[in-house]
């Protein structure tokens, strides 16, 4: 992952593929039959779109999470308003207006704590990316967790004793933890996109292979045992998260879109079993589909996409999850 992808958000709308004509306006394509796609946000929410960059057949994308769901059914999302990007929240079950929870300049990504009481987020400040926390109900007042480093993708451990995050040092990416009890910081393993497991001793993460492809690994940070769960010579996978029943892993992955006139690499939503088997591509749209999260009951997946908009405006979408 190059440095530029630590700070790359397309704010509000996404650019088209050079001069190529891609139709983003349709909501779904034939291969997505049964997903029952529903638009959750509105254009004036100004949802931040993680950047996707293409170089021929190669593809890189910003892997930070820009949406999150709390145990109390609060949908959090990153929005760009008044020349700043900040966290906003809205109850999923009501039509209420979104409420702002951070008042920063350039929030990059965030997540709710397991009990929904806190939000941890990263913010770009000059050459640095720092980690902060704030109260999920009141917001605004922040506690700074890290400084003088390039830190991002923070997430709480299940017991809320630590915040795991990725740190870039030169070309190296590694996963660190901040202990909320004694304020100590520890380095755990190489990789990024940390996702702490409920066993309290292992994490899922993304790593780059020698060929530059992104793979999904499981690391037991108490024993040092490391296992590559998902790898492909032709594709990359990032941003792992586990379904509420513990059976499935949700991912962003590279795909190839074919049109009558050209083909290009794209980002789509995938799932696989926890051992890497039954890899299944869920979305097939010409738009970029990124930043997926599970609903609390595992029946739905929420994600960010420019689909349904001729102007390629980013919104939050919901789809059914029916695999068994």
N, C-alpha and C positions, 0 to 999 in steps of 0.2 A: 504494500500500500504506500503510495507516494505521499509526501507531506501535504500536497494540495488537497488531498481527500480528507484531511483532518478538519478542513474549514469550508468544505464545498456544499453549499445549499443553493438550489435555484429557488428564489423567493417568489412564491405565488404561482408562476407559470414556468413551463419548461420549454426549452428550445426544440425545434424540429430537427430532424436528421439532415444537417447541412441543407442542400437545396432539394433533397429528395422529398417527395410528397407522400406522407403517411397520414392516413385518416384516423385521427383520434376520436372522432365524434361518436362512433358507435359505442354502445355500452358493453356489448359482449359479442363474441364470435361463436361459431358452431361448436368448436371444441370445448367451450365452457358451458355447455348445456347442463342444467341441473344445479348450477352454482347459485342461482337466484340472487343476482347481484343487486344490492341496494345502496344508493348514495346516501351517506350519513351526514356529511358536512355541506356547507353552502359555498359558492364561489367567493362571497365576501368574507368568509372565514380566513382567507388568504393562507391556506395551508402551505407550509414549507415543503418543497420537493427535493429530496436528496439527489445530488447530481449523479448523472450517468455519463461516462465518457467512452467514446468509441474510437478505435484506431484500427481501421480495416476490420479484421475478424476478432480483434482483441477488445476487451470490455472491462472497465473498472467502475465501481460505484461507491458512493458514500454509505457506510454500513451502520451509522449511528441511528438509534431509534427516535423517531419523531412523533410517535403516538404511543400511548400506554393506557391501560385500563386498571382502575383501582378496585378493591373488593366491594366498595360501595357503589359500583356501577358508574363511577366518574370516568368519562373519556377525556384524557389529556392529549393535547396536540400542540405542536410547534407552529406558530403563525408569524408572518411578517407584516407588521403594522407600524406606521410612523417611523419607517427606516430602522426598525429594530426587530429582532426575532426573539420571541418569548413564549413561555408555556401558558396555555389557556386550558380551562377545564369546563366541561358541560356534562350534566347528567344524561346518560344514555336513554333513560325512560321518559324524558320530558323535552319539550320544545324550548326550554329556557335559553337565554342568551349566554354565550361563553363568558367566563370570568377569568380575568388575568391573574396569574399566580407568581410571575417573576417580572421584575422591572429592570432588565439588563440591556446590554447593547446587542450581543450576538450569541444567544444560546444555541448550542450545536445539537444537543441530544439530551434525553432525560428518561427517567423511569420513576414510577411510584414505589414506595416501600411495600413489603408484603402485607402489612396491615392497613395500608392506604393513608397513614397519618403524615408521611413525609414524601418529598420529591427530591431526588438528587439529579443534578444536571451539570453539564460542562459548558463553559463559556469561553469564547476566544477573546483574549485581551492582548492586543499587539501581537507579538510573536509567541505568546504562551496560550495554552488552553488549561483552564483551572476548573476544579471540581467544587461544587457548592451543594448545600442542602437548604431546604426551606419547608415550612409547614404547609401541608397540602390544603388545609382549610382556609388559612389566612394569607399565606404567601408573603412576598415582598422582602421581609427581613430574612437575610441569608447568613449561613455559616460557611466560611471558606474552609475547604478540606485540604486542598493541595495548592502549591504555588511554584513558580519558576520552573515549569516543566510543560510538556505537551501531553496532557491527559484528557481522556474522553471516554465515552460509553460507560458511565458509571451505573452500577446496579447493586442493590442491597443483597446481603446474604439472607437466607430464609429466617435466621434467628435475629436479624437486624443488628448484629454485633459488628459487622464489617460492611464496607462499601468496596466492591471490586471494580477495577477500571483498567483501561489500556493506557500504556505510556509509550510514546515514541522517543527514542534516543538515537539520533542519527538515522540510519536506515533500519534500526532494530525496533521491533514491537514486542512488548511483553505485558503480562498481566500482573497487576499489583493489588494490594488490599490495604485499606485504611481501617485500623481498629478504632471503633467509636468509643471504646472504654478508656484506652490509655493514649490515644492519638498517635500510635506508632504506625509506620508504613512498612510493608513487607513486599518483596518481589517473589512471585510464585512460579511463573513459567512463561515460555514464549507464546506469543499469539495476541489476539484481540477479540472483541465481541464476547467478553466473559458472560456466561450464564451459570450461576451457582445452582447446583443440584440440591434436592431436598435432603440428601443423606448427610449434608453438612461437612463433607470431606472431598468433594470433587466438583469440577466445573466442566461445562462444555465451552469450547472456544473455536475460533477460526485461526488457521495457520496457512502460510503460503508455502507451497512445495518448491523444490529446486527449479521447477519449470515455470514458476510464477502462478500456478493455479491455487485457488483457495480451497482448503480442505477443512473438514469438521473433526475435531479431536475431543476426546474425553480425558481429563487429567485428574488423577487422585493426588491432591496436594499434601496429603498426610503420608502416603507411602511412596510417592514419586512415580507410580505406574501411569504410563501414557498409552493411549490407544487411538489409532486413526479409525474413525467410524465411517466417514464418507469421503471418497476421493474419486476424481475422474480425470483422464488425460485430456478430455475435450471440453470440460466445463469447470466452473467455480461455484462454490456454495459458501454463504456467509450467514451471520445473524441467527444462530440457532436458538430455539426456545422449545420447551417441552409442553405437551398438551396436559390439561388438568388431570387426566386419568393416567398419565405417565407412559402412554403407549406410543405416541407419535412425536416427531421432531419437526418443527416448522422452520423453513429456510427461504432465503432469497437465492436464486440460482440463475446461471446464464442459459439462455436458449437461443435459437436461431429463428428469426422471422423471415419467411419467404413470401415475396410479392411477385406479380407477373414481370416486373422490371428489374428487381434487385433483391438481395438478401442482406440482412444485417443482424448483428448480435443484440440481444435484448435481455432485460431482467424480468423474471417471472417468479411466482410463488410456488414452492415445492413442499412436499412432506415426505418423510420416510419413517420407518420403524426405528426404534432406539438403537438397533444394531446396524443401521444403515441399509437394511433391505426394504423392499417394496417402495423404492423411490418413485414418486408420482408427481408429475407436473400438473398443477391445478389451473393456472391462468395461462392464456395463449394470446393475449391481446397485443396489438402493435405498440401500445403505450408502455411506459416503464411501470412495473408493479414492484413496490418496495416496502420496507418497514412493516412487516406483518406482525400481528399479535393475536393471541387466542382470546376468545370470550371466556368468561369465568366458568361456564358449563361445558366448554369445548365444542359447542354446536356450531360456532361461527368463527370466522377469521376476519379481522379488520386489517386493512392495508391502505397505502397511499398510491394513487394512480392518476394519470391525466385522462384516462378513458372517459367517454361521454362528453368531451369538450372539444369543439373544433379549434379552440384557441390553445389547447393543451394545458388548461388550468388544472392544477393539482387539487384533488379532493380525497376524503376518506371514504372508502367503500367497505361494504360487508358482504361476505359470501358464506353460503352454507358449507359445512364440513360433514360429509356423509360416509367417508371411508371407515371400514371396520377391520 
